[in-house]
């Protein structure tokens, strides 16, 4: 039987600790140049001095030599490691002469002069000069530019490298492999196979036969955020085969139909009874996978004033940038008159955010009262009007937060035409501008501004042709469409504070200037109040309390209007 003495028990822990100490010992690397100047240059590179093993120390000296050569010490050399003691090793470097510039010969078939000016201040038809320490960065830039010109498999390198010690420069020749240009041969949509193909060419701006450019493809697919019915779920990918290049877009269909319901509550000044008015908007988008939109709107102010509006827009007819828009608007003012308005327009998409349109608008107005029921001072009569129109739209989607999906929305219309009554024909000119924008101050604070301007220029005016505005979308604190004007400009402003990710509060400060040339009225109108917005499972619920008044009047609590709306996406 083997016996172990007490001395042996004492030796085992000592040997274990000694082995652990030797295993965990740190090795120190000390890199030096031939003099203090060279040593300072080496130290400035910030090499790693402490190592756990000899092999990593050798790898560090190799890396240090490569760094010196990239810096401009083309002839730099190193000597083997020298062991000073058990933990310190020294290696000696010889740097030699430093080269500061590289003069590179090139041809236009590889890269053009305009592109080279982005990396060099000295460019001629056949040469360009760069700092020696930027060779790697400059070649990477050139390779990327060549790839964006449709040559993703081409690469450049320097050849015929010749140092010139007299002026500390190096001359070289830029050479490129020649793999040929690549073009997009096919575009395949994954995830949303029913995505309207016309949008790939006319909205995103991608089509077969285009030169492959990765940077442009990513930038163009980023425009998908301006589409409500689809989004990109991952970056586009390209499959390169020997004879073709196939672009894959990864998209997902989004719910884009909208229902916007509005109720307004106010007290009748004459009867002191509660009056309710309403507004319902249904917006159907891309249900046929053609990118089409159908908008139906109905308003009732509770005082026998009703409006029905229907719009149909079909974009990119026959896979072109052109589309069509049709609109029908029916307005009835109690038993006084009815207006029937029809519009047809041709649209042209300039970019994902901008579109232009031109079209034709007709209005047919019928006065319903008999002569004995006409109120003195009112100016109504039957008329029809015809206008040529021109307009445009700019829209920018807000990907910052889902509570306010639109950051900027601007559209305008200019029209010229004539109005015809039994007595005369009058030439008229009209202009409308509507725009809103959200100024995002930080994560919680933002400012919303909405402006509407409308102007009708005519020799004389009829009451049944004047603009009608007021209410939740133009001037809060007033009933819907209760204000008539031949010219008006209204501003809606809100300071919004995000209380939670789905809940915000806001102020209401609305102002408007109106002119009613028919009755020689000029006035300033004001609306103040506050509101709340809450995103629920049903949609975005908004409630606003606003009080309105005209110039020279006082705010009265009984004039407070309550605006309640629900915006649902389905």
C-alpha positions as CSV (number, residue, x, y, z in Angstrom):
1,X,0.0,0.0,0.0
2,X,1.4,3.4,-1.0
3,X,2.0,5.8,1.8
4,X,2.1,9.6,1.5
5,X,3.9,11.6,4.1
6,X,2.8,14.8,5.7
7,X,5.6,16.7,3.8
8,X,4.1,15.5,0.5
9,X,0.7,16.9,1.5
10,X,2.4,20.3,2.0
11,X,4.3,20.1,-1.3
12,X,1.2,19.5,-3.6
13,X,-0.6,22.8,-2.8
14,X,2.7,24.7,-3.4
15,X,3.3,23.1,-6.7
16,X,-0.3,23.8,-7.7
17,X,0.0,27.5,-6.9
18,X,3.3,27.7,-8.6
19,X,1.9,26.2,-11.8
20,X,-1.1,28.6,-11.7
21,X,1.3,31.6,-11.3
22,X,3.4,30.5,-14.2
23,X,0.2,29.9,-16.3
24,X,-1.2,33.4,-15.5
25,X,2.0,35.3,-15.9
26,X,1.7,38.4,-18.1
27,X,4.3,38.9,-20.8
28,X,5.3,42.5,-21.7
29,X,6.2,43.7,-25.2
30,X,8.5,46.6,-25.7
31,X,8.8,47.9,-29.3
32,X,11.6,50.3,-30.0
33,X,13.0,52.2,-33.0
34,X,16.7,52.9,-33.8
35,X,16.4,56.2,-31.9
36,X,13.9,58.1,-29.6
37,X,12.2,59.7,-32.5
38,X,11.3,56.4,-34.1
39,X,10.3,55.0,-30.7
40,X,7.8,57.8,-30.2
41,X,6.3,57.2,-33.7
42,X,5.9,53.5,-32.8
43,X,4.3,54.4,-29.4
44,X,1.9,56.7,-31.2
45,X,0.3,53.8,-32.9
46,X,-1.0,52.5,-29.6
47,X,0.1,48.8,-29.9
48,X,-0.9,46.2,-27.2
49,X,1.9,45.7,-24.7
50,X,0.5,43.0,-22.4
51,X,0.1,39.5,-23.7
52,X,-0.8,36.1,-22.2
53,X,1.2,34.1,-24.6
54,X,4.3,34.4,-26.9
55,X,2.3,33.7,-30.1
56,X,0.0,36.7,-29.6
57,X,3.0,38.9,-29.0
58,X,4.5,37.8,-32.3
59,X,1.1,38.5,-34.1
60,X,1.2,42.0,-32.5
61,X,4.6,42.8,-33.9
62,X,3.5,41.7,-37.4
63,X,0.4,43.9,-37.1
64,X,2.6,46.8,-35.9
65,X,4.9,46.4,-38.9
66,X,1.8,46.5,-41.3
67,X,0.5,49.6,-39.6
68,X,3.9,51.4,-40.1
69,X,4.0,50.5,-43.7
70,X,0.4,51.8,-44.2
71,X,1.4,55.0,-42.5
72,X,4.1,55.6,-45.1
73,X,7.2,53.8,-43.9
74,X,7.4,51.6,-46.9
75,X,10.8,50.2,-46.0
76,X,10.0,49.5,-42.4
77,X,11.4,46.3,-41.0
78,X,11.5,44.4,-37.7
79,X,14.0,42.2,-36.0
80,X,13.2,39.0,-34.0
81,X,11.9,39.3,-30.4
82,X,14.7,39.4,-27.8
83,X,14.0,38.1,-24.3
84,X,15.2,40.5,-21.6
85,X,13.9,38.5,-18.6
86,X,11.1,36.0,-17.8
87,X,8.3,38.4,-18.6
88,X,9.8,41.2,-20.8
89,X,10.5,40.9,-24.5
90,X,11.9,43.6,-26.8
91,X,11.7,43.9,-30.6
92,X,13.6,46.5,-32.7
93,X,12.0,48.3,-35.7
94,X,13.8,50.1,-38.5
95,X,11.5,52.6,-40.1
96,X,13.5,54.1,-42.9
97,X,12.3,57.0,-45.0
98,X,8.6,58.0,-44.8
99,X,6.6,58.5,-48.1
100,X,3.9,61.1,-47.9
101,X,2.1,61.0,-51.2
102,X,1.1,58.5,-53.9
103,X,0.7,59.6,-57.5
104,X,-1.6,57.1,-59.3
105,X,-2.0,56.7,-63.0
106,X,-5.5,55.9,-64.2
107,X,-7.8,55.8,-67.2
108,X,-11.4,56.9,-67.6
109,X,-12.4,53.4,-68.4
110,X,-11.8,52.5,-64.8
111,X,-13.1,55.6,-62.9
112,X,-14.0,59.1,-64.1
113,X,-12.3,62.4,-63.1
114,X,-15.4,63.8,-61.4
115,X,-15.6,60.9,-58.9
116,X,-11.9,61.1,-58.1
117,X,-12.2,64.7,-57.1
118,X,-14.2,63.5,-54.1
119,X,-11.0,61.9,-52.6
120,X,-8.2,64.0,-54.2
121,X,-7.5,67.7,-54.6
122,X,-5.0,67.0,-57.3
123,X,-6.6,65.3,-60.3
124,X,-5.7,65.5,-64.0
125,X,-6.8,63.5,-67.0
126,X,-4.4,60.7,-66.3
127,X,-3.2,61.1,-62.7
128,X,-4.5,61.8,-59.2
129,X,-2.6,62.2,-55.9
130,X,-3.6,61.0,-52.5
131,X,-1.9,60.9,-49.1
132,X,0.0,57.7,-48.6
133,X,-1.9,56.8,-45.4
134,X,-5.2,56.9,-47.3
135,X,-4.4,54.3,-49.9
136,X,-6.7,51.6,-48.4
137,X,-9.6,54.0,-47.8
138,X,-9.3,55.4,-51.3
139,X,-9.2,52.0,-53.0
140,X,-12.3,51.0,-51.0
141,X,-14.1,54.1,-52.1
142,X,-13.2,53.5,-55.8
143,X,-14.3,49.8,-55.5
144,X,-17.7,50.9,-54.1
145,X,-18.2,53.5,-56.9
146,X,-17.4,50.9,-59.6
147,X,-19.9,48.5,-58.0
148,X,-22.5,51.3,-58.1
149,X,-21.8,51.6,-61.8
150,X,-23.1,48.1,-62.3
151,X,-19.8,46.2,-61.8
152,X,-20.1,44.6,-58.4
153,X,-17.5,41.9,-59.2
154,X,-14.8,44.3,-60.5
155,X,-12.0,45.3,-58.1
156,X,-9.1,47.7,-58.3
157,X,-5.5,47.3,-57.2
158,X,-2.2,49.2,-57.5
159,X,0.6,47.9,-59.7
160,X,4.0,49.1,-60.9
161,X,4.6,50.6,-57.5
162,X,7.8,52.7,-57.6
163,X,9.1,54.7,-54.6
164,X,10.9,58.0,-55.3
165,X,13.1,58.8,-52.3
166,X,14.1,62.2,-53.6
167,X,10.7,63.7,-53.1
168,X,9.2,61.1,-50.8
169,X,6.5,60.1,-53.2
170,X,5.4,56.8,-54.7
171,X,4.1,56.3,-58.2
172,X,1.7,53.5,-59.1
173,X,-0.9,52.4,-61.7
174,X,-4.5,51.8,-61.0
175,X,-5.7,48.5,-62.5
176,X,-9.1,46.9,-62.5
177,X,-10.4,43.4,-63.2
178,X,-13.0,43.4,-66.0
179,X,-16.0,41.3,-65.0
180,X,-18.4,43.4,-67.1
181,X,-21.5,45.5,-66.1
182,X,-24.4,44.0,-64.4
183,X,-28.1,45.0,-65.0
184,X,-31.3,44.1,-63.2
185,X,-32.7,41.2,-65.3
186,X,-35.7,40.4,-63.1
187,X,-37.5,41.8,-60.0
188,X,-39.3,39.4,-57.7
189,X,-41.5,40.5,-54.8
190,X,-41.5,38.2,-51.7
191,X,-44.1,38.3,-48.9
192,X,-46.7,40.4,-50.8
193,X,-46.9,38.7,-54.2
194,X,-50.0,40.8,-55.1
195,X,-48.1,44.1,-54.8
196,X,-49.1,46.2,-57.8
197,X,-46.3,45.9,-60.4
198,X,-46.9,49.4,-61.7
199,X,-45.7,50.8,-58.4
200,X,-42.3,49.0,-58.8
201,X,-41.5,51.1,-61.9
202,X,-43.4,54.3,-61.3
203,X,-43.4,54.8,-57.6
204,X,-40.2,53.0,-56.4
205,X,-38.4,53.7,-59.6
206,X,-37.0,50.2,-60.3
207,X,-37.2,48.4,-63.6
208,X,-35.6,45.7,-65.7
209,X,-32.6,46.7,-67.6
210,X,-31.4,49.3,-65.1
211,X,-27.7,49.2,-64.2
212,X,-27.2,47.5,-60.9
213,X,-26.5,50.1,-58.1
214,X,-26.8,48.8,-54.6
215,X,-26.9,52.3,-53.0
216,X,-29.7,53.6,-55.4
217,X,-31.7,50.4,-54.9
218,X,-31.7,50.8,-51.1
219,X,-32.5,54.5,-51.4
220,X,-35.4,53.9,-53.8
221,X,-37.0,51.1,-51.7
222,X,-36.8,53.4,-48.8
223,X,-39.6,55.4,-50.6
224,X,-42.0,52.6,-49.7
225,X,-42.5,54.3,-46.3
226,X,-44.6,56.8,-48.3
227,X,-47.0,54.0,-49.2
228,X,-49.8,53.2,-46.7
229,X,-50.6,49.8,-48.1
230,X,-47.2,48.1,-48.1
231,X,-43.9,48.3,-46.2
232,X,-40.4,46.8,-46.6
233,X,-39.6,44.1,-44.0
234,X,-36.0,43.6,-44.9
235,X,-33.3,45.1,-47.2
236,X,-33.5,44.1,-50.9
237,X,-31.2,41.2,-52.0
238,X,-29.6,40.3,-55.3
239,X,-29.0,36.9,-56.7
240,X,-26.1,36.9,-59.2
241,X,-25.8,34.0,-61.6
242,X,-23.5,33.6,-64.5
243,X,-25.9,35.3,-66.9
244,X,-28.4,37.2,-64.8
245,X,-29.0,39.4,-61.8
246,X,-32.3,38.9,-59.9
247,X,-33.5,41.5,-57.5
248,X,-35.6,40.4,-54.5
249,X,-37.9,42.8,-52.7
250,X,-39.3,41.7,-49.3
251,X,-42.6,43.5,-48.7
252,X,-45.6,43.1,-46.4
253,X,-49.2,44.2,-47.1
254,X,-50.5,46.8,-44.5
255,X,-54.0,47.6,-43.4
256,X,-54.7,50.9,-45.1
257,X,-58.5,51.3,-45.2
258,X,-59.6,54.2,-43.0
259,X,-62.8,55.2,-41.2
260,X,-63.0,58.6,-39.7
261,X,-66.2,59.3,-37.7
262,X,-66.8,62.7,-36.2
263,X,-69.5,64.1,-33.9
264,X,-69.9,67.7,-32.8
265,X,-72.0,68.9,-29.9
266,X,-73.1,72.6,-29.5
267,X,-75.8,74.6,-27.8
268,X,-78.3,76.4,-30.1
269,X,-78.2,80.1,-29.2
270,X,-81.9,80.6,-29.9
271,X,-83.4,77.5,-28.3
272,X,-80.6,76.6,-25.8
273,X,-81.0,73.0,-26.9
274,X,-78.2,70.6,-27.6
275,X,-77.5,70.2,-31.3
276,X,-75.5,67.3,-32.8
277,X,-73.7,67.3,-36.1
278,X,-71.7,64.6,-37.8
279,X,-69.2,63.7,-40.3
280,X,-68.2,60.2,-41.6
281,X,-65.4,59.4,-44.0
282,X,-64.7,56.0,-45.4
283,X,-61.4,55.6,-47.3
284,X,-60.8,52.3,-49.2
285,X,-57.2,51.9,-50.4
286,X,-55.7,49.1,-52.6
287,X,-58.4,46.6,-52.1
288,X,-58.0,45.5,-55.7
289,X,-54.2,45.4,-55.4
290,X,-54.0,48.3,-58.0
291,X,-53.0,51.0,-55.6
292,X,-56.5,52.6,-56.1
293,X,-58.3,54.7,-53.5
294,X,-62.0,55.4,-53.0
295,X,-63.0,58.1,-50.5
296,X,-66.6,58.6,-49.4
297,X,-67.5,61.5,-47.1
298,X,-70.9,62.5,-45.6
299,X,-71.5,65.6,-43.5
300,X,-74.6,66.8,-41.6
301,X,-74.5,69.9,-39.5
302,X,-77.8,69.2,-37.7
303,X,-79.4,72.2,-39.4
304,X,-80.5,70.6,-42.7
305,X,-77.1,71.3,-44.3
306,X,-75.8,68.2,-45.9
307,X,-72.8,67.3,-48.1
308,X,-71.8,64.1,-49.9
309,X,-68.4,63.7,-51.5
310,X,-67.0,60.8,-53.4
311,X,-63.5,60.5,-54.9
312,X,-61.9,57.8,-57.0
313,X,-58.2,57.8,-57.9
314,X,-56.5,55.2,-60.0
315,X,-52.7,55.6,-60.4
316,X,-50.3,54.5,-63.0
317,X,-52.6,53.6,-65.9
318,X,-51.1,51.1,-68.3
319,X,-47.9,51.0,-66.2
320,X,-47.2,54.7,-66.9
321,X,-46.7,57.6,-64.4
322,X,-50.2,58.9,-65.3
323,X,-53.3,58.3,-63.4
324,X,-56.9,59.6,-63.3
325,X,-59.1,61.1,-60.6
326,X,-62.9,61.5,-60.5
327,X,-64.9,63.4,-57.9
328,X,-68.6,64.0,-57.2
329,X,-69.7,66.6,-54.6
330,X,-73.4,67.1,-53.6
331,X,-74.3,70.0,-51.3
332,X,-77.7,70.9,-50.0
333,X,-78.5,74.0,-47.9
334,X,-81.9,73.2,-46.3
335,X,-84.6,74.1,-48.8
336,X,-82.6,77.0,-50.3
337,X,-80.3,75.6,-52.9
338,X,-78.3,72.5,-54.1
339,X,-74.9,72.4,-55.7
340,X,-73.7,69.5,-57.8
341,X,-70.0,69.5,-58.5
342,X,-68.1,67.1,-60.7
343,X,-64.3,66.9,-61.3
344,X,-62.1,64.9,-63.6
345,X,-58.3,65.2,-63.5
346,X,-55.2,63.6,-65.0
347,X,-52.4,63.0,-62.5
348,X,-48.7,62.6,-63.0
349,X,-46.3,61.2,-60.3
350,X,-43.0,63.1,-60.2
351,X,-41.6,61.2,-57.2
352,X,-42.9,59.1,-54.3
353,X,-43.7,62.4,-52.5
354,X,-44.8,64.7,-55.3
355,X,-47.6,64.5,-57.9
356,X,-49.1,67.1,-60.3
357,X,-52.6,67.1,-61.8
358,X,-54.6,69.0,-64.4
359,X,-58.3,68.6,-65.0
360,X,-61.8,70.0,-65.5
361,X,-64.4,71.0,-62.9
362,X,-68.1,71.8,-63.4
363,X,-70.7,73.1,-61.0
364,X,-74.5,73.1,-61.4
365,X,-76.4,75.1,-58.7
366,X,-80.2,75.2,-58.4
367,X,-82.0,77.7,-56.3
368,X,-85.0,76.0,-54.7
369,X,-87.1,78.8,-53.1
370,X,-90.0,80.5,-54.7
371,X,-89.7,84.2,-55.2
372,X,-92.1,85.0,-52.4
373,X,-89.9,83.1,-49.9
374,X,-86.7,84.9,-50.7
375,X,-85.2,86.8,-47.8
376,X,-84.3,90.4,-48.6
377,X,-80.6,90.9,-49.0
378,X,-79.9,87.3,-50.0
379,X,-78.3,86.8,-53.4
380,X,-79.1,83.4,-54.9
381,X,-79.7,82.3,-58.4
382,X,-79.3,79.3,-60.7
383,X,-75.9,79.0,-62.3
384,X,-73.5,76.6,-63.9
385,X,-69.7,77.1,-63.9
386,X,-66.8,75.4,-65.8
387,X,-63.2,75.6,-64.8
388,X,-59.8,74.3,-66.0
389,X,-57.7,73.3,-63.1
390,X,-54.1,72.7,-62.2
391,X,-52.7,71.4,-58.9
392,X,-50.1,69.5,-57.0
393,X,-49.6,67.5,-53.8
394,X,-46.7,66.8,-51.5
395,X,-46.9,64.3,-48.8
396,X,-44.3,63.0,-46.3
397,X,-45.1,60.1,-44.0
398,X,-44.0,60.4,-40.4
399,X,-42.2,57.2,-39.4
400,X,-41.3,58.8,-36.1
401,X,-44.5,57.6,-34.3
402,X,-47.8,55.9,-35.2
403,X,-50.1,58.4,-33.4
404,X,-49.4,61.0,-36.2
405,X,-48.6,59.0,-39.3
406,X,-48.4,62.0,-41.7
407,X,-45.6,64.5,-41.1
408,X,-46.3,66.9,-44.0
409,X,-49.2,67.1,-46.4
410,X,-49.6,70.0,-48.8
411,X,-51.8,70.4,-51.8
412,X,-52.9,73.3,-54.0
413,X,-55.3,74.0,-56.8
414,X,-55.4,76.9,-59.3
415,X,-58.5,77.2,-61.6
416,X,-59.8,79.6,-64.2
417,X,-63.1,79.5,-65.9
418,X,-66.5,81.2,-66.1
419,X,-69.9,81.2,-64.4
420,X,-73.1,81.5,-66.4
421,X,-76.5,82.7,-65.2
422,X,-79.6,83.7,-67.1
423,X,-78.4,87.3,-67.1
424,X,-74.6,87.1,-67.8
425,X,-71.4,85.1,-68.1
426,X,-68.7,86.0,-65.6
427,X,-65.0,85.1,-65.8
428,X,-63.6,83.8,-62.5
429,X,-60.3,82.7,-61.0
430,X,-59.9,80.5,-57.9
431,X,-57.0,79.4,-55.7
432,X,-56.9,76.9,-52.8
433,X,-54.0,75.9,-50.7
434,X,-54.1,73.4,-47.8
435,X,-51.0,72.4,-45.9
436,X,-50.1,70.9,-42.5
437,X,-46.8,70.0,-40.8
438,X,-45.6,68.5,-37.6
439,X,-42.5,70.0,-36.0
440,X,-41.0,67.3,-33.8
441,X,-39.2,69.0,-31.0
442,X,-38.1,65.9,-29.1
443,X,-39.5,62.5,-28.1
444,X,-42.5,64.0,-26.3
445,X,-43.0,67.5,-27.6
446,X,-44.3,68.5,-31.0
447,X,-46.1,71.4,-32.7
448,X,-48.8,70.9,-35.3
449,X,-49.7,73.6,-37.8
450,X,-52.5,73.4,-40.5
451,X,-53.2,76.3,-42.9
452,X,-56.0,76.7,-45.4
453,X,-56.3,79.5,-47.9
454,X,-59.0,80.0,-50.5
455,X,-59.7,82.9,-52.8
456,X,-62.4,83.4,-55.5
457,X,-61.9,86.4,-57.8
458,X,-65.0,87.5,-59.6
459,X,-66.7,90.6,-60.9
460,X,-69.7,89.8,-58.6
461,X,-70.6,87.0,-56.3
462,X,-73.5,84.6,-55.5
463,X,-74.1,83.2,-52.0
464,X,-74.5,79.7,-53.3
465,X,-71.0,79.8,-54.8
466,X,-69.0,81.1,-51.8
467,X,-66.6,78.9,-49.9
468,X,-67.9,77.3,-46.7
469,X,-65.6,76.4,-43.9
470,X,-65.4,76.1,-40.1
471,X,-65.3,73.1,-37.7
472,X,-62.9,70.4,-36.7
473,X,-60.8,70.5,-39.9
474,X,-60.5,74.3,-40.3
475,X,-61.6,76.4,-37.4
476,X,-62.5,74.8,-34.1
477,X,-65.1,76.4,-31.9
478,X,-67.4,77.0,-34.8
479,X,-70.0,74.8,-36.4
480,X,-69.2,72.7,-39.5
481,X,-69.3,74.8,-42.7
482,X,-71.1,77.7,-40.9
483,X,-68.8,80.4,-42.3
484,X,-69.1,81.7,-45.9
485,X,-66.3,83.8,-47.6
486,X,-64.9,84.8,-50.9
487,X,-61.5,84.8,-49.3
488,X,-60.3,83.2,-46.1
489,X,-57.1,82.0,-44.5
490,X,-57.3,79.8,-41.4
491,X,-54.6,78.5,-39.1
492,X,-55.0,75.6,-36.8
493,X,-52.2,75.2,-34.2
494,X,-51.6,72.6,-31.6
495,X,-48.8,72.1,-29.0
496,X,-48.8,68.4,-28.4
497,X,-47.3,66.6,-25.4
498,X,-47.0,62.8,-25.5
499,X,-48.1,61.5,-22.1
500,X,-47.6,57.9,-23.1
501,X,-46.8,55.9,-26.3
502,X,-50.6,55.9,-27.1
503,X,-51.8,59.0,-25.4
504,X,-51.2,62.8,-26.0
505,X,-52.7,66.1,-24.9
506,X,-52.7,69.3,-27.0
507,X,-53.7,72.9,-26.9
508,X,-56.0,74.5,-29.5
509,X,-55.3,78.0,-30.8
510,X,-57.0,78.7,-34.2
511,X,-57.2,81.9,-36.0
512,X,-58.8,82.9,-39.3
513,X,-59.2,86.0,-41.5
514,X,-62.3,86.2,-43.8
515,X,-63.6,88.4,-46.5
516,X,-67.1,88.1,-47.8
517,X,-67.3,90.6,-50.7
518,X,-70.9,89.9,-51.3
519,X,-71.9,91.4,-47.9
520,X,-68.9,93.6,-47.5
521,X,-67.7,91.7,-44.5
522,X,-64.1,91.5,-43.2
523,X,-63.4,89.9,-39.9
524,X,-61.0,88.0,-37.7
525,X,-62.1,84.8,-36.0
526,X,-60.6,82.9,-33.1
527,X,-60.9,79.5,-31.5
528,X,-59.2,78.3,-28.3
529,X,-59.4,75.2,-26.2
530,X,-57.7,71.9,-25.6
531,X,-57.9,68.3,-26.7
532,X,-56.8,64.7,-26.1
533,X,-55.8,61.9,-28.4
534,X,-55.8,58.2,-27.4
535,X,-54.9,55.2,-29.5
536,X,-57.2,52.4,-28.7
537,X,-57.8,48.9,-30.2
538,X,-60.6,50.5,-32.2
539,X,-58.4,53.4,-33.5
540,X,-57.3,56.9,-32.7
541,X,-59.9,58.5,-30.5
542,X,-59.7,62.3,-30.3
543,X,-61.8,64.8,-28.3
544,X,-61.5,68.6,-28.4
545,X,-63.2,71.3,-26.5
546,X,-63.1,74.7,-28.3
547,X,-64.7,78.1,-27.9
548,X,-64.9,80.5,-30.9
549,X,-65.6,84.1,-31.3
550,X,-65.3,87.0,-33.8
551,X,-63.3,90.2,-33.5
552,X,-64.6,92.4,-30.7
553,X,-66.6,89.7,-29.0
554,X,-65.9,88.0,-25.7
555,X,-65.4,84.3,-25.2
556,X,-68.6,82.8,-23.7
557,X,-68.8,79.4,-22.2
558,X,-72.1,78.6,-23.8
559,X,-70.4,78.9,-27.2
560,X,-68.1,76.0,-26.4
561,X,-68.1,73.2,-29.0
562,X,-67.2,69.6,-28.3
563,X,-65.6,67.8,-31.3
564,X,-65.3,64.0,-31.0
565,X,-63.7,61.8,-33.7
566,X,-62.5,58.3,-34.2
567,X,-60.0,57.3,-36.8
568,X,-59.8,53.5,-37.4
569,X,-57.5,51.6,-39.7
570,X,-58.7,48.2,-41.0
